[in-house]
Amino acid sequence: MHLDVVALRESSRARAASRPRGPELHAVADAIVPDTPGVRARHYRPVQERRPLLVFLHGGLWVLGDLGTHDRLCRRLAAEAGIEVLAVDYRRAPEHPWPAAVDDAVAAARWAAAWLTRGHGGSLAIGGDSAGGCIAALAALRLRDEPEDTAPLAAQVLICPNTDLTAAQPSMSEVSADFGLDPEAVRAAASLWVPRSARHADGDVSPLHARSLAGLPPAIVVTAEHDPLRDEGDAYASRLAGAGVAVTHRCEPGLPHGFVQNMDTERADAAAATDRLIADVRTALRGPAARTST
């Protein structure tokens, strides 16, 4: 399958422009991530006082998506979880294949960790949706193995993540493109991100195939029933738990891939599922006492 990346990006930007704006926040500012080739980031602060921070990697098949496409979701996470969010406009394929996006995610996490250490010393997490979930998981693995001066991650938040570029999980055959995400597009995009298909079973591109998941931060893994990526996300949650990692895992019934991307404005079940996700993030970064207040 051929992907028209230019057309996909234009369509993605157009959809983002048509969506309702997210909550107003105390401050939203753009910056350039140090130690990257000019990678942009957007920092969301819900209140003046400092809060725990989530480094967020947007979805988009590794080839599309940007700060604008996920602005509303990031605003909601900041406002409703009561946290700061640093959204990263990582380099995309095919212009920048693996490992560029992972390099950018790691650089952003290290920058955020140093920033937190100099400031209030709050908790740091990393997360993302879809391909961004894959990048977040790979970044968490690298930060475990190459800690340098990075503060320990308090959590990883993986929303409908790609974890197996081999596309071998049953749901990749069982769930059709009628539910929104075309399995053939996923396969084509994976080949743009990692052109050598022989590498798709390597743990440094497919988190599900990592040699060991021990020592990773606690994880929130949310999947969706009608998502071709469902089984690889569920399998990753199972492997994390088997490695002794604390996991909050839920497969949302009746929902397709990408339900967090504004489907809450159309469907009550998607709205409830997104609310549950945000509550999980709030608890993971701020503790149970934060459930009733942001």
SULPECOR-V954283 format. One record per residue. D_FIRST is the distance of its C-alpha to the first C-alpha in Angstrom with 1 decimal. Layout:
D_FIRST  D_FIRST
//
This chain:
0.0  3.8  6.5  9.8  12.0  15.2  14.7  13.8  17.0  19.1  18.3  19.1  22.3  23.3  23.0  25.1  27.7  28.2  29.0  32.6  34.0  34.8  38.3  40.6  41.4  44.3  42.2  38.7  38.4  35.8  36.2  34.7  34.2  36.5  35.3  31.8  30.7  31.6  29.5  30.7  31.7  33.3  36.3  37.3  40.9  42.2  45.9  48.1  48.9  46.3  44.0  41.6  38.4  34.7  32.2  29.1  25.5  23.2  19.9  16.6  13.8  15.7  14.6  16.6  19.9  23.4  27.0  27.0  24.2  26.2  29.6  30.8  29.8  31.6  34.6  34.8  34.7  37.4  39.6  39.4  39.2  41.7  40.0  38.8  35.1  33.7  30.2  28.4  26.0  24.5  22.6  18.8  15.9  14.7  18.3  19.8  18.0  19.9  22.9  23.6  22.9  25.1  27.7  28.0  28.3  31.0  32.8  32.9  34.2  36.9  37.9  38.2  40.2  42.6  42.9  43.8  46.2  48.0  48.1  48.6  47.1  44.9  42.1  38.6  35.4  31.7  28.8  25.6  23.0  19.6  18.3  21.8  23.2  21.5  23.0  26.3  26.6  25.9  28.5  31.0  30.7  31.4  34.2  35.7  35.6  36.6  38.8  40.8  42.6  40.0  41.6  40.4  37.7  39.1  35.8  32.0  30.3  26.8  25.3  22.3  21.4  18.5  20.6  18.6  15.5  15.5  14.3  17.1  19.1  19.8  18.8  15.1  15.5  18.4  17.4  15.2  13.3  16.6  18.2  16.3  13.8  10.5  10.2  6.5  6.8  9.7  8.2  6.0  9.2  11.4  10.3  11.3  14.4  15.4  13.9  16.0  14.6  18.2  19.3  17.3  20.4  22.8  24.8  24.6  20.9  20.9  24.2  24.3  24.8  27.6  30.7  32.9  32.7  36.5  38.1  35.3  36.4  36.6  33.3  32.3  29.1  28.0  25.2  24.4  24.6  21.6  19.2  16.5  18.0  21.5  22.3  21.4  23.6  26.3  26.3  26.7  29.6  31.2  31.0  32.5  35.3  35.9  36.4  39.0  37.1  38.2  35.3  35.1  32.3  31.4  28.7  29.0  29.3  27.6  25.4  21.7  19.8  21.2  24.5  26.4  24.8  27.4  27.1  30.7  31.7  30.4  31.0  34.1  32.4  29.9  32.9  34.8  32.0  31.6  35.4  35.5  33.0  35.1  38.3  36.9  36.2  39.7  41.3  39.5  40.5  43.7  45.1  46.1  48.9  46.4  45.0  47.6  47.5  45.2
//
